[in-house]
């Protein structure tokens, strides 16, 4: 296995990590912005008011995106297992 192949696999793994974490982080970002805007408008300064909706949004995003994330991880693992015998050479 050449250095280029290892670097390509590492790059693909890092890209997959970013893509798999994007749904919960994006949902938390959107909900957090909305809750911050709501808190600034109403002048309510309760910390749990912003954390609980962000957590619920992240969990909901994970539930919705779980099939896609699982498919992407399975495809990467299939590709990795196909290349694995070349590592021993």
C-alpha positions in Angstrom: 0.0 0.0 0.0 1.4 3.3 -1.0 1.5 6.5 1.0 -1.0 8.1 -1.4 -3.5 5.4 -0.7 -3.2 5.8 3.1 -3.5 9.5 2.8 -6.6 9.1 0.6 -8.2 6.7 3.1 -7.4 9.1 6.0 -8.8 12.1 4.1 -11.9 10.1 3.3 -12.3 9.1 6.9 -12.0 12.6 8.1 -14.5 13.8 5.5 -16.9 11.1 6.6 -16.5 12.2 10.2 -17.4 15.7 9.4 -20.3 14.7 7.2 -21.7 12.3 9.9 -21.5 15.0 12.6 -23.0 17.7 10.5 -26.8 16.9 11.1 -26.7 17.1 14.9 -24.3 20.1 14.9 -26.3 21.9 12.3 -29.6 21.3 14.1 -28.1 22.5 17.4 -26.7 25.6 15.7 -30.1 26.6 14.2 -32.0 25.9 17.3 -29.4 27.6 19.5 -29.6 30.7 17.3 -33.4 30.7 17.5 -33.3 30.3 21.3 -30.7 33.1 21.7 -32.8 35.4 19.6 -35.9 34.5 21.7 -34.0 35.1 24.9 -32.7 38.4 23.7 -36.1 39.5 22.6 -37.9 38.5 25.8 -34.9 39.2 28.1 -35.2 35.8 29.7 -31.7 34.7 30.9 -32.4 31.0 31.9 -29.5 28.7 30.8 -31.6 25.6 30.7 -34.0 27.3 28.3 -31.3 27.1 25.6 -29.6 23.8 26.4 -32.7 21.5 26.5 -34.0 22.5 23.0 -30.5 22.2 21.5 -30.1 18.7 23.0 -33.6 17.7 21.7 -32.8 19.0 18.2 -29.5 17.1 18.1 -31.1 13.9 19.2 -33.9 14.4 16.6 -31.4 15.1 13.9 -29.5 11.9 14.8 -32.7 9.9 14.7 -33.6 11.3 11.3 -30.1 11.1 9.8 -29.3 7.7 11.3 -30.1 5.6 8.1 -27.9 7.9 5.9 -25.1 8.0 8.5 -25.2 4.2 8.8 -25.1 3.7 5.0 -22.1 6.0 4.7 -20.3 4.2 7.5 -21.1 0.8 6.0 -19.8 1.9 2.5 -16.6 3.2 4.0 -16.0 0.0 6.0 -16.7 -2.1 2.9 -14.1 0.0 1.0 -11.7 -0.3 4.0 -12.0 -4.0 4.3 -11.4 -4.4 0.5 -8.1 -2.5 0.8 -7.0 -4.1 4.1 -5.2 -7.1 2.6 -2.9 -4.6 0.7 -1.7 -3.2 4.0 0.0 -6.4 5.0 2.1 -6.4 1.8 
